[in-house]
Amino acid sequence: MPKFQKDGIEISYLDEGEGDPILLIHGFASNGTINWVYPGWVDLLVKDGRRVIALDNRGHGESTKFYDSDSYGAPVMAEDARRLLDHLGIEAADVMGYSMGARISAFLTLNHPDRVKRVIFGGLGIGMITGVGDPEPIARGLEAETIQDVSDRTGRAFRAFAEQTKSDRRALAACIRSSRQKISEADVGRITRPVLVAVGTKDDIAGSPQKLADLMQNARVLDIPNRDHMVAVGDKVYKQGVLEFLNGEMD
C-alpha cells in the first residue's frame, strides 16, 4: 500500500479504480484491508466505475502509531482523511465510514462540507450522539498481559480481534480512550449532504438509525436484516443499498 507523510504522520492507503472517488474509513481495531477489501467492497465499487480510496487510520494497519490519547480523537482522524484527499488532489468525494469510521466521517462532513458529496454512516445510529458505551473495559482488555486475564466480554472480543489482526494493542488502547467523541444533535442537524444510515437490525451497539436520520434534512435509513455490528459490514443488502444510494436510485 502507498503511504504519504504530513506533519510527522504517515498514513497508509489504497487507491484503486477510475471514476467518481469514494473514500472509505474503517472502524476501530480494523484497517482498510480487513474492513473494505476482504468483504468485497473495493472490488464492488471499482466494478461500479468508481475510484476507491481506503486509508488505515492512525494507530491502525500500517499507519503511524501513537501511545497517548491526545493524538487520537475522531476530529483529529477526520483531518487525516482530509489530508489524504489533499494529497491525491481530490476536491470532493463520496465518503463511507463504518462504526468509528462513521463518527470520523461525520466530523469530516461537518468541518469540511465542501469535500463531501454524499456520506454513508455504517454501523452507527443515534449512538453517534448518545455514546456507545464505556471504552475503558476495551482499553484494559487490550492492555492486559494475556487474553486469559480479560474477564469483560466486550474487552475480550476486541483483544481477540486485535491479536488475530496482529494490531498494536497499546496504540488501540490509546485510540479507544479518545475516539468516541459525541456529536450534539445541533451539529448533526447542520449536515445537509445526502446521508444514508445503514445499521444491522441485530446491532446492539449502534443505536437507532432512524433517530439519527430524523435529525438531518436529507437522510434516509437502510436496515440490514438480521445482522449484528460485526457481520453487517459484508452483507449483500448493505452493498446493494449503498450502490443505489450512490447512483441516485434512492432519490
C-alpha positions as CSV (number, residue, x, y, z in Angstrom):
1,M,0.0,0.0,0.0
2,P,1.3,3.5,-0.8
3,K,1.8,6.0,2.0
4,F,2.1,9.7,2.4
5,Q,3.6,11.9,5.2
6,K,2.2,15.1,6.6
7,D,3.1,16.8,9.9
8,G,5.1,13.9,11.0
9,I,2.3,11.4,10.4
10,E,2.5,8.6,7.9
11,I,-0.8,7.4,6.5
12,S,-1.1,4.2,4.5
13,Y,-3.9,3.9,1.9
14,L,-5.0,2.1,-1.2
15,D,-6.2,3.8,-4.3
16,E,-7.8,1.6,-7.0
17,G,-10.1,2.1,-10.0
18,E,-11.2,5.1,-12.0
19,G,-14.2,7.3,-12.0
20,D,-16.0,9.2,-9.2
21,P,-14.0,8.9,-6.0
22,I,-15.3,7.4,-2.8
23,L,-13.3,7.5,0.5
24,L,-13.7,4.5,2.8
25,I,-12.9,5.0,6.6
26,H,-12.7,1.8,8.6
27,G,-13.8,1.0,12.2
28,F,-11.9,0.7,15.4
29,A,-9.3,-2.1,15.6
30,S,-9.7,-2.8,11.9
31,N,-7.9,-1.4,8.9
32,G,-8.6,-0.7,5.3
33,T,-7.9,-4.2,4.1
34,I,-9.9,-6.0,6.7
35,N,-12.9,-3.6,6.7
36,W,-13.1,-3.0,2.9
37,V,-11.0,-5.4,0.8
38,Y,-11.8,-8.7,2.4
39,P,-15.6,-8.2,2.5
40,G,-15.5,-7.3,-1.2
41,W,-16.3,-3.6,-1.0
42,V,-13.3,-2.4,-3.0
43,D,-14.0,-4.8,-5.9
44,L,-17.7,-4.0,-5.9
45,L,-17.1,-0.2,-6.0
46,V,-14.4,-0.5,-8.6
47,K,-16.7,-2.6,-10.8
48,D,-19.3,0.1,-10.4
49,G,-17.0,2.5,-12.1
50,R,-15.6,4.3,-9.1
51,R,-12.1,5.3,-7.8
52,V,-11.9,3.7,-4.4
53,I,-9.6,5.1,-1.7
54,A,-9.3,3.4,1.7
55,L,-6.9,4.6,4.4
56,D,-5.5,3.0,7.5
57,N,-6.5,5.3,10.3
58,R,-3.7,6.5,12.6
59,G,-3.0,3.8,15.2
60,H,-4.2,1.1,12.8
61,G,-2.8,-1.0,10.0
62,E,0.4,0.3,8.5
63,S,-0.1,4.0,9.6
64,T,1.8,5.8,12.3
65,K,1.1,4.6,15.9
66,F,0.7,6.9,18.9
67,Y,0.5,5.9,22.5
68,D,-1.2,8.9,24.1
69,S,-4.9,9.5,23.8
70,D,-4.4,13.2,22.9
71,S,-3.1,12.0,19.5
72,Y,-6.4,10.5,18.6
73,G,-10.0,11.5,18.5
74,A,-12.5,11.5,15.7
75,P,-12.0,15.2,14.7
76,V,-8.2,14.6,14.6
77,M,-8.6,11.5,12.5
78,A,-11.0,13.3,10.2
79,E,-8.2,15.7,9.4
80,D,-6.0,12.7,8.3
81,A,-8.8,11.8,5.9
82,R,-9.0,15.4,4.6
83,R,-5.2,15.5,4.1
84,L,-5.4,12.3,2.1
85,L,-7.9,13.9,-0.2
86,D,-5.5,16.9,-0.5
87,H,-2.6,14.6,-1.2
88,L,-4.5,12.9,-4.0
89,G,-5.8,16.1,-5.4
90,I,-9.4,15.2,-4.9
91,E,-11.6,18.2,-4.4
92,A,-14.7,16.3,-3.2
93,A,-15.6,12.6,-2.8
94,D,-18.4,10.4,-1.6
95,V,-17.5,9.1,1.9
96,M,-18.4,5.9,3.7
97,G,-17.4,5.1,7.3
98,Y,-18.2,2.1,9.5
99,S,-18.6,2.4,13.3
100,M,-15.7,4.6,14.4
101,G,-15.3,5.4,10.8
102,A,-18.8,6.7,10.6
103,R,-18.0,9.1,13.5
104,I,-14.9,10.2,11.7
105,S,-16.9,10.7,8.5
106,A,-19.4,12.9,10.4
107,F,-16.7,15.2,11.6
108,L,-15.2,15.3,8.1
109,T,-18.6,16.3,6.7
110,L,-19.2,18.9,9.5
111,N,-15.8,20.5,9.3
112,H,-15.2,20.3,5.5
113,P,-18.7,20.0,3.9
114,D,-17.3,21.1,0.6
115,R,-15.1,18.0,0.4
116,V,-18.0,15.5,0.9
117,K,-20.6,14.8,-1.8
118,R,-22.7,12.1,-0.1
119,V,-21.9,10.2,3.2
120,I,-22.8,6.8,4.5
121,F,-22.8,6.2,8.2
122,G,-22.5,2.4,8.5
123,G,-22.8,0.6,11.9
124,L,-23.7,3.8,13.9
125,G,-27.0,5.3,14.6
126,I,-28.1,7.6,17.4
127,G,-25.1,6.2,19.4
128,M,-23.2,8.9,17.4
129,I,-24.9,11.4,19.8
130,T,-25.7,9.4,22.9
131,G,-22.5,7.3,23.0
132,V,-21.9,3.6,22.6
133,G,-20.6,2.5,26.0
134,D,-17.7,2.8,28.3
135,P,-14.4,2.4,26.4
136,E,-12.3,1.6,29.5
137,P,-13.1,-2.2,29.6
138,I,-12.0,-2.4,26.0
139,A,-8.8,-0.4,26.7
140,R,-8.0,-2.6,29.7
141,G,-8.6,-5.7,27.7
142,L,-6.2,-4.6,25.1
143,E,-3.5,-3.7,27.7
144,A,-3.9,-7.0,29.7
145,E,-0.8,-9.2,29.8
146,T,-2.8,-12.2,28.3
147,I,-6.3,-12.7,26.9
148,Q,-6.9,-15.1,29.8
149,D,-6.7,-12.1,32.1
150,V,-9.6,-10.3,30.4
151,S,-12.9,-11.0,32.1
152,D,-15.1,-8.4,30.3
153,R,-16.9,-10.0,27.3
154,T,-16.5,-7.0,25.0
155,G,-12.9,-6.3,26.1
156,R,-12.1,-10.0,25.4
157,A,-13.7,-9.9,22.0
158,F,-11.7,-6.8,21.0
159,R,-8.5,-8.3,22.4
160,A,-9.0,-11.5,20.4
161,F,-9.6,-9.4,17.2
162,A,-6.5,-7.3,17.8
163,E,-4.4,-10.5,18.3
164,Q,-5.9,-12.0,15.1
165,T,-5.0,-8.9,13.1
166,K,-1.6,-8.5,14.8
167,S,-2.5,-5.0,15.7
168,D,-0.6,-2.7,18.0
169,R,-2.7,-3.1,21.2
170,R,-1.2,-0.2,23.1
171,A,-2.0,2.1,20.2
172,L,-5.5,0.8,20.1
173,A,-6.0,1.3,23.8
174,A,-4.9,4.9,23.5
175,C,-7.3,5.4,20.5
176,I,-10.4,3.9,22.1
177,R,-10.0,6.2,25.1
178,S,-10.4,9.3,22.9
179,S,-12.1,8.3,19.6
180,R,-15.7,8.3,20.8
181,Q,-16.4,12.0,20.9
182,K,-20.1,12.5,20.9
183,I,-21.7,14.9,18.4
184,S,-24.5,17.2,19.5
185,E,-28.0,17.0,17.9
186,A,-27.5,20.6,16.7
187,D,-24.2,19.7,15.0
188,V,-25.7,16.6,13.3
189,G,-28.6,18.9,12.2
190,R,-26.1,21.0,10.3
191,I,-25.3,18.1,7.9
192,T,-27.1,19.0,4.7
193,R,-25.3,16.5,2.4
194,P,-27.3,13.4,1.4
195,V,-26.8,10.8,4.1
196,L,-27.5,7.0,4.3
197,V,-27.6,5.5,7.8
198,A,-27.0,1.7,7.4
199,V,-27.3,-0.4,10.5
200,G,-27.9,-4.1,11.2
201,T,-31.3,-4.9,12.8
202,K,-29.5,-7.0,15.4
203,D,-26.8,-4.4,16.1
204,D,-26.8,-3.7,19.8
205,I,-24.0,-1.1,19.7
206,A,-25.0,1.4,17.0
207,G,-28.3,2.7,18.5
208,S,-31.4,3.6,16.4
209,P,-30.5,4.6,12.8
210,Q,-33.9,6.3,12.4
211,K,-33.4,8.6,15.4
212,L,-30.1,9.7,13.9
213,A,-31.6,10.1,10.4
214,D,-34.5,12.2,11.8
215,L,-32.1,14.9,12.9
216,M,-30.9,15.6,9.4
217,Q,-32.5,17.3,6.5
218,N,-31.6,14.8,3.8
219,A,-31.0,11.4,5.5
220,R,-32.5,8.0,5.0
221,V,-32.2,4.6,6.7
222,L,-31.1,1.3,5.4
223,D,-31.9,-1.6,7.7
224,I,-29.5,-4.6,7.2
225,P,-31.7,-7.6,8.2
226,N,-30.7,-10.0,10.9
227,R,-27.1,-8.7,11.1
228,D,-25.2,-7.6,14.2
229,H,-22.4,-5.0,14.4
230,M,-19.6,-7.3,13.4
231,V,-21.1,-9.0,10.4
232,A,-23.3,-6.3,8.8
233,V,-20.3,-4.8,7.1
234,G,-20.1,-7.5,4.4
235,D,-23.9,-8.0,3.9
236,K,-25.3,-8.0,0.4
237,V,-28.3,-5.8,1.4
238,Y,-25.9,-3.2,2.7
239,K,-23.9,-3.4,-0.5
240,Q,-26.9,-3.1,-2.8
241,G,-28.3,-0.3,-0.7
242,V,-25.1,1.7,-0.9
243,L,-24.9,1.3,-4.7
244,E,-28.4,2.5,-5.1
245,F,-27.7,5.5,-2.8
246,L,-24.5,6.4,-4.6
247,N,-26.2,6.1,-8.0
248,G,-29.2,8.3,-7.0
249,E,-31.7,5.5,-7.2
250,M,-33.0,6.3,-3.7
251,D,-33.7,9.9,-4.6
